[in-house]
Every structure is written in structure tokens, then in C-alpha cells.
Amino acid sequence: MAERVLVGMSGGVDSSVCALLLQQQGYETDGATLRLFNNEDIGVSNTRTCCSLEDVMDARTVCYKLGIRHYVFNFGEQFKEQVINRFAKSYEMGETPNPCIECNKYIKFAKMLERAKLLDYDYIATGHYVQREVDSNGRVLIKKAVDGRKDQTYVLYVLTQDMLRHTLFPLGAMTKEQSRALAEEHNLVNARKPDSQDICFIKDGDYAVFLENTMGVHTPQGDFVYKDGTVLGRHKGIIHYTIGQRKGLGISYRHPIFVLDKNPDNNVVTLGENSDLFTNTLTATDLNWIAIDAPKSDVKVTAKTRYSQKEAPATIHPVDNDKVVVEFDQPQRAITKGQAVVFYDGEYVVGGGTIR
């Protein structure tokens, strides 16, 4: 009897090809689209057609083409609580969060896997570009995708062993061009559909407007302070800035200046030179380990603090079960509170955590 797989189908080409491949590999395959928010949750008028409805229709059309079932699961309440509210709270605390990671942790994998198990599926699957392997001890590992330009291991470091045991990633050995070509070959409706780039619940890319108008987050104006304590002007509220930012400050100075720090306690945004943005240490919490158990002693790794960044050599210094200090061999630019630091051993994800 064929193993059953429930594919998370966003309406995009990658998840559609994921379903196609698994069907070709002999799995009993069905699709599921997650409804994560209503228009009013993201400040979009009900008179406008939300793009997520178009995505649902694209996913349903592909499922019809493949002759498989299509479900729609409404996880809007959980998404608002675990992703949108966390996003807003993090900005209020002076951080710059990554909501896609929270969504993977709490919704796309946790909630979807829970629902799939209730429906007697053996696995879930997604169109992420990562590879999955099982080592000789039965530990499930995440490995970088063959297509390095599309590798998505950074946003999946939060997955637990239980999630990984029950998840398939069939696109990890393919390039994006190969995925699109396969979709074209099988006349899938979304073969040429552009990739989504922005955070799904912020339609115009303006985080500050969303936080103020939709979430009711209002951070008052305060002082721009140079690193030596000199007040340079007034800022619009700390949610409008991120570490390393240069443009849009509205401050004239004798040389280029950048955001070094945001302090919600005294409502100060500290500015300085580009060289001030480099540091070789960070502290991380909310840790998840994939390739190893939580370390008790120092571990040499490579690590990166942003999705598009190249990893750099570093040492993990454990402090306790949920706190580490990471020391880079060379200083890194604009390490930002709220973002993720992800650790690698060659092509494999060791684990990661949230920068504090």
C-alpha cells in the first residue's frame, strides 16, 4: 500500500511541482492550502480581492489537473497569535523579527503535520529547496539544496526531529529552472507564476504602516543620538528603523551614518559609522538543534545571521540549555536582535537560535 503524503500547496510553482514529483514517485498524494489570514487581519479592504484567494484557486487547479484531492485548512487564528502578534511585539521591543521562521515553526509544519496525522497521512511535504537525509543513528538531517541560489535551510532550522521524520522535500536536488521546466512540460497553470518575495501579510512592504495602522503599535518620536552622546535630531519611532540602515534617517552629517542600536527603554536610536556595525560576538536563545544534541562544550561551526549572507567560521560557547554565545573568527556586520543565527557543518544544518 502506497504511503500517503499531504503537500502544502501555496499556489506557487514550487509546491505544485512538489506534488507532481511525489505522485510520480508512487506516493498517494493530496494537496492542502493554508488560509493564514483574513483581509481585515492585514488591513486590506474586503472590497479588494486578496491575492491569497487567487493562490487557493491556483493550488486547486493544479490538484484537479493531477487528479488529487485538495483541502483548505483555516489556521487564521493561530497565525495571528503565533506570527502576526509575535511580529508586532518583537518590533516594539526594538528587534527586527523574521516572521517566516515563526510561521514555519508554529504553522506550516506544526499545525499542518498535526492535521495530516489526524487524516492518517504518513508525511507532509513542501516545496522548500532543501535536502533531507537520515544518518546511521536515525537522526534526520537537513542539507543545503543543490541550487545554492535557492537554498532555504536558513528558515528551517526550527524544525524538530518529529517534524523532520514526517516531512519530505523533493525539490532539494533540483534547480529552480528544472522545476519551472517540469511545470511547463505538464502544463501546470502556475508554471510561469513569479515567486513571492515580501512577507505575506504585509501587502505593500511597509512594516511601520502595518504595525501602526493595523496592529495599533505606536512608538513615540525620540532622539537620534550619535555614539558619543551628541543628540543629532528626532526619529519617527523605533519601529521605522533597523540595524545597519543608512537611508531615510533625515539626518545631515559630515560623513555617512548608520543605525547602530534601537533602545525601546529610553526611546533612543543610536547612530555611528559603518565600522561601528562590526562585532564578532552575539548571544542567542530559543535554540533548536538538528544535527547534534544541545552541546555541553564549545563547537566549531560556520554561521550566518541573515538569510542572504554567506556563513563565516565561528565557535558556539554554551551558556545553558537555551542560551549560547557565538564568537565569529572575523567581525560580522549589522548583527540584529530578533533575526536568526543558523549554524552549519559543511552542507548540513547544525541548529540555530534567535539573536538577543
N, C-alpha and C positions, 0 to 999 in steps of 0.2 A: 504493500500500500504506500502510495507516494506521501512524502512529508508535506505538511501544509504550511504555507508562508503567506503572511499578510503584509503587503507592501504599502509603506507610507507614500501616498501619491499627492504631490503638491500641485499637480497640473503642469509642471515643467518637464522638459525633455529627459532629464537625468532619471527621475523616478519612474518615468514611463518606460525607458529602456531597461531599468532595473527589473520591472515586472516582466517585460518581454524575455529577458535573458533567463530569469528563473523559470519561466514557463518552458522555455526551450531546454532547460536542464532537467526537466522532468518533475519539478515541484508542482503540487496543486496550489495554484497562485490566485490570490484575490487582492483587490486594492482597497485602501481606506484613505480618505481625505479628512484632515482635521480642521474643523472650524474653530478658530482660536479667538476670534473677537467679533463683536457686532459693530456696525458703523458708529453707533453712539459712543462706544468704548474708546474710539480713537478720534473722536471729534469730527467725523465725516457726516454730512447731511444724509438723512435717509432718502432724499430725492436723488442722490447720486448712486450709481451702481458701483458697489465696492469690487475692486479687482479680484478679491478672493472668491466671489461668486463665479467669475469667469474661469478662475483656476479650477473650481469644483467641476464646472462643465467640461473643461479640457480633460481632467482626470477621468470623468465618467465616459467621455467619448472614447478615450484610449481603452478603457476597460471593456467597453462594448465591442470595439474592434478586435480585442484579444479574446473575447468570449469568456470573460471572467466577471465575478461579482464585484460591485463597488459599494462600499459603505461610506457614510459621512458620520463622523463622531464629533459631537459638540463638547469641546473642552474649554469653552469660553470662560467659565467661572474660575477654573483652575489656572488658566493662562493669565487672567487679570491679577489673581492673587500672587502667583509664583513668579511671574515675569514682569508684567507692567508695573505692579506696585513695588516690587524689588528695584526695578529700574529707577523709579522716581525717588525712592528712599536713598538709593546709592548716590544719586546726584545731589540730593540735599546734604549728604554727609561729605561732600567735596570730592567724591570719587567719579571716575569715568567708567561705567559698567559695560559689560558685554552681554546684552540680553539673549543673544543667540545661544550662548553657552548655557544660560539658565533654562532656556526653552528645551534644549537637548536633554538636560539633566532631569527636569521635572515633568515635561510634557511629551515631547516627540518620542522619547524612549520609555520613560517610566510609565506614563499613563497609557500609551499605545500598547506596550507589552502587557500591561495588566488586562487591557481589554482583549487582546489577542488570546491570552491564556484562557479567559472566560469563554471564548468562542472555539477553544480546542485547536488553536494553531500551534505548530511546533516552533515557528520562528516569526520574527518580524524582519523586514528588510527596508533599507533606504538607499537613495541614490547618491550617498556621500562617496567622494573619491578617497577611500582608504582601503587598506588590505587587512584581512583578519587571518590570524594563524593560531593554532593550538600547539603549545610546546609539549615536551615529553612528560611533564608533570600534570598536564591537563589545564594549565593556565592559558586563558585566551589573551592573545596579544593583538595590539593594533600596530600596523606597519604603514609607513608612508606609501602614498599612491605612486604608481608608475609614472603618471603625469604630474611632475613636480609643480607645475603651474597651478594645478587644481587641487593639490593635496589639502585635505581638510582635517588632518589629525589634531590640529591645534584646538578645534572646537569640540572634540570628542574625548578629551582626557577625563571628563567627568563620568564616563560610563563605568558601571560596576561589573564585576565578573558575571553576575547573574544576567545583566543586560547583554553582555557580550556573548555569553553562551547561547543566547536565543536571538541573535541578530546576524543577518547576512549583509555583506557589502559587495555585490557582484561587479561594481564599476571600478574597483581599485586597480585592476590590471589593465584598464583601458585608458585611452586618451579622450579628451572631450571631442575631438574631431571624429574619432571612431564611434562615439556614442551618437553624435548627430547623423553620421552616415548610416548607422543601423536604423535610426528612426526614419530617415528618408527612405531607406530600402523597404521598410514595412509600412510606409505611408501614414505614419502617426501624425495626428493633427498639429502637434506642437514641435515638430522636427526643427523648425526654424525660430522657435519662440526665444526671445532674448532671455538671458539669465537675469534673475532679480539680484539687485545689488544692495539696496537700502534695508534698514530694519523694517520688518513687515508692517508694524503698527504705527509707523511714522511716515505718512504718505509723502510729505514734501521735504523730508530730510532735516527739518528744523527742530532739533530736540528741545530747545528752550521754549519755543512757541507751544509745542505739545505739552511740556511739563507745566507751563503757566496756564494755558487755556483749557486743557483737558484734565490734567491731574491736580490743578489748584496749587501747584508748588510755586511759591513766591519768595524768592530770596532777595533781600533789600540791596540797594546800592551800598557800596563801601569803598574803601581806599585801595587804589593801586599803590603798592609800596615797593621801592627799589630794594635790592638786597641789603643795602647799608642803612635802611630805615627811612630814607627820604620818601615823603609822600609825593607821588607823581601825578595824581589825578583821581577820578572816581570811576569805578566799574559799574556795570549794569546789573550785577548779581552773579554769584559764583557759578550758577548753572550755565552761564553763557561761555565758559572758558574750559580749556583742557590743558594739561601739562604739555609744554613744547610749543604752544600756539604763539604765532607771531602776528598774523594778520587780524584786523578787526579790533585792535585794542584801543584805537583812538588816542594814542599817546605819541607825542613827538619827542624824540630823544636824539642825542648826538651819535648814537650807533644803534644797530638793530637790537631790540629787546624781546624777550620771550617770557611766557608764563612758567615760573618755577614751582609755584605751590599755590594751593587754594585752602584757606583755613576757615571752615564754617563757624568755628567758635568765636573768632573776633571779626569775621567777615572781611578778611584781608586777602587780596590776590598779590602775591609776591612776584616781582619781575627781575630779570637779570640777563646776563649774556648767554649765548649758546653754549659756551664752555661750562657754564654752571649747571647745565642739564645732565651732565655725565656723572654717573656714580657706578660703583662696582658691587653694591650690596642691596638686597631687598629682604623684606620679611613677608612670608606667605602663610595663609591659613586656609581652612576649608579644603584640605588636601584630599586627593584621590590617587591611589597607586594602582597601576595596571600590571607592569612587568615584574614588580617586586612587592613584597610586603612593606609596610611602613618601616623605614630604615631606623636603626638604632645608633648607627655611626655614620661618618661622612661618606658621601657617594659622589664620585666624579661623573658628570653628565655634560651634555650640551643643553642649552636652554634658550628660550626666546620669550619675550614679554609682549609681543604683538603678532597678530595673525600673519602679516606680510613680511615679517622680519626673518632674517637668517639666524639659525641658532649659533650661540657662542659658547666656548668652554666655560664651565662653572663647577662649583662644588656645593653640594647640599649639606648644610650643617643642621641636623635635627635638634630641635629645642624640646619638644614634647610630641605626643601623638598627632597633634593637629597644628603644629607650628614649626616652620623651618626658616633658617636664614640661608639665603642663596648668595654666594660670593662668586662673581664673574672674574675670570682671569684678566679681562680688559674692561674698562668702564663702558657702560651702555647708556644710550641717550634716552631721555624722557621716559624713564620708568614711571608708570602711572598707577596710582591707587585705584582699585576696582577692576583693573584688567587682569588677565590670567598670565601666569608664568607656567610654561609647559616644558617638561624635561624629556630628553631623548637619549637613547643609547644607540648610536648609529641610525638605522632606519626605524627603530621601534620606540614607541611612547613609553617612558618610564612612569610618568604620572604628571601631576600638576596641582596648582592651587591658585587662590586669589591673592593678588598683591595688596598688602596692607600698609 
